[in-house]
Amino acid sequence: PAFLVAEQRRVAELWPSVEVTIETVHEGASPALIDRSGSYTMTVVGARGLSVGSRLALGSVSGHVSAHASGISVLVRPRTPGIGRPVVAGIDSAEHAGALLHVAGREALLRKTRLVVFHAWEMPPADPYGSWVLTHDIPTGLADDARALVVEAVAKVHADMPDLETEVLVQRGHPVAVTLGLAHTAELLVLGRHGRGWFEGMLTGSVAAAARHSSDCPVMVVPVR
């Protein structure tokens, strides 16, 4: 297509060292991108805007790609990114933090900016049968555990990337609300995805889905296993 040829030339002018090839396939966008994702360093999907129609179209492609791609996927909006803002990465467990922060740290170094690592925690729901009651030390304990999780994860990243500037952030609140609030401060938002199954993708994709639809910055989804 002519518009792709024009974009190929534009990229060649801006970044002469980058090789750009064009491939035309006769299949749906989602399966085509997912099938080829294992061969690429990352799969990048663009978003045209925030209209209802754009969100619906975007959700069908970017949602499937971010939930089922073999490798890293990135959603990029046509807005000017917040150059100079940090790379923001959210972690939910020590088990998967290493792989996610390795990618996020590399992106921060490439952009010559700092990495903000955050974790959102909530109070557990009340037990209607009264088997436990809320005491004053429970919120403090949960907050301390959350901070310890992030601090330990960041320390491991520093061992591999000693020049990386980092910031630890622990906030009480729903993960979606905390993530969207921080997305407005980021140059890039990095989130993890556990597994590739359809059901598991639905369970772990609520935060990433909300970020795809509502954040202004690019959203990177990293499969962590």
N, C-alpha and C positions, 0 to 999 in steps of 0.2 A: 504493500500500500504506500501511496505517495507520502502520507503524513509520517510514516515510520522512517522512510528514507530521509525526509527532512530532519527528523529528530536525530537520526544517525549522524548526519553531517554536523548538526549543532553540537552534539556531544564530542565529536572528533575535534571540533574547533576549540571547545572549552578544555578538554582533557585529551591531548594528542596521544598520550601513552596508553589510553584505554581502548581495547579492541571491542568493537560493537558489531554484532551479527544480528540478522533478522531471520526469524523462522515463522512461517505461516502454517498453521495446523487447522484441520477441518474437524474440530470437536469442541465441546463446551469448554469455557475458560477454566472452570474449577477443576475438572478432571485432568485437563492438559497441564495445568500448573502443578497440581499435586503429584501426578505421575513423574514429572521431570524434576521435582524438588530435591530428590535424593542426589542428583548430579550437580547441584549448584551449591555455592557457599551460602546464598540466601535468595529468597524469592520476594520480589518487591511488587506490591500492588498499589495502584494509585487511586485516590478518591477525588471526585470532582467538586464536591461541596457537601453541605449539610441539609439539603432539601429532603423532603420525605421520600421522593422518588429516588434520589441518589442514595439515601440510606438503605432503602430496600434492595436496590441493585448491588450496592456495596456489600450488604450483609450476606447475600447469596454467594458471592465470590470470596471476599476476604474472610468471611466467617468459616467457610469450608477449608480454605487454604491454611489459615492460622490453626485450625483444629486438627488438620490431618496431614499437613506437609511433613516430609521426612526431615527437613532441615529448618533453619531459621527463616521466618517470614517477617516482612515489614510492610506496614501500611503508611503511605506518604500522602499528605494533603498538599494542595497547590499553594498553600500559604507560606510566606517566608518563615523559616524556622527561627527560633530564638537563639541566634548565634551568641555564644558566651554564657548561655544558661547551662546548668549541669545535665549530665545524663542521670536519670532517676530510675532505680531498679527496685522492684518489690520482691521480697522473699517471704515464703510461708513456712519453710521447714529447713532444718540443718541438712537434711538428706540431699536436697536438690539445690541448695544455695551455691555450692561451689561451681557447678557448670554454668549457672546463670550469671554469676558475678564475674566469671572469667570472660564471658562475652561482653558484658556491660563495661567491665574495666578496660577492655581493649578498645571499645568504642569511645570511652572517655579520653583515653590517651591519644587516639587518632584525632579527636576534636580539640585536644589541648584544654580540657575542662575538667572539673571535678566530678566524682561519682557520689551521688546521694543514695544510700541504701536504706530502705524503709521497711517496716513491718507494722501492720495494723492488727490490733487485738480488741476483743470484745468480752464483755462479761458473759458467762454461760447463762442459758435461760434458767429461770427459777424452776425448782422441782415442785410440781403440784402436790406431791405426796409428802413433802416435808422431810425427805431423807437427808437434806443438807440445808443449811441456812447461810445467808450472806453475812460474813463478818468483816470488820474493818480492814483486816490484813489481806483479804483475797484480792482486791484490786491492786494493791501494792505488790503482792507476789506475782500476779500475772504480768504487770508492767516490768518487773525485774527480770522475769524469765524471758520476756520478749526482747528486752535490751541485751541480755546475755547472748541470745540467739544471733542478733545482728552483729554485735561486737566480735563474737567468735568467727563469724563468716567473713567479716571485713579483715580480720587479722590474717586469715588464710590467704586472702587475695593479695594483701600487702607482701606476703612472703614471695609471691611470684611477680608482683608488680610494685617494687619499692618506691617508684617515682609517682605512683598514682595518688592523687589527693582525694580523700574520702570524707564523707560526713554520715554519721549515724543518726537515724531519725526513727523514733518509735511513737506511734500515735494510737490513742484509743478511739475506736470507731469502726463502722462497717468497712470492709476492705474496698468495696466499690467507691464509697464516698471519699475515703482517704486517698485512693488512687487518683480519682478524677480531680481532687483538689490539688494534688502535687503535679498532675500532668500539665496544668496551666503554667507551671514554673519551669518546665523542662525543655531542653532541646531535643531530647529523645527519651521515651519511656520504654523500659525493658521489663517484660513479664515472662513468667515461665508457663509451660504446659506439660502436664504429666500424661504420658501415654498417647496413643493414637486412636483408640476405640471411639465409636460414636457416643456411647453412653458416658464414658469417662470424659470425653471432650465436652459434653454438656455440663458435667459437674464442675469441671475446672475452668470452664470458659466464660463464666459470668463476668468476672473482673475484666478479662481481656475484651469481651464483647462490648461492655460498657465503655471501655477506653477507646475501642475502634470507633464507636458511634459518637462519642462526645468530646474526645480530647482534641486539642488544636495541634499538638506536636505529633511527629511520627511515632508509631507504636511498633515495637519489635517484640515478637513472640518466639521464645526459645524452647524447643522441646528438651525436657530434662528427664532422664531416666535413672 
